[in-house]
């Protein structure tokens, strides 16, 4: 995906890193995108992802993140297109509250499909995608 992005935006800066391990200076980015990755992070660490991204964004910076609509405890799927995959997520309301508490304003919520249908239901799976802006510092817990 990074190769495709570089081909389309040669002047862009693209990084591959673990969001829970990466270190960046505060307010060093105008925008961040987290598509189809948050639900592979353990639930108990997902708020930390929001806090970290918030710290890295400039005031007014934008954050585009796909989340889940349903609450699910963590589980591992042994054969997800040939690989073992970990999943865990909160519901959309919980994510919107976490974003707000982290200092983001939720600007828009849209739904996107995954591009394949679930074999059991034959229905397209959809995920909420949230566009948020950094508007203030994180609220005290």
Protein Blocks (a to p, Z undefined) as FASTA:
>chain_A
ZZmmmmmmmmbccddddfklpccdehibfbdcdehklmmgcfklmmmmmmmmmmmpcghi
acdddddfbdcdddddfbgghiacddddddfklmmmmmmmnopacfbdcdddehiacfkl
opacdddddddddfbdcddZZ
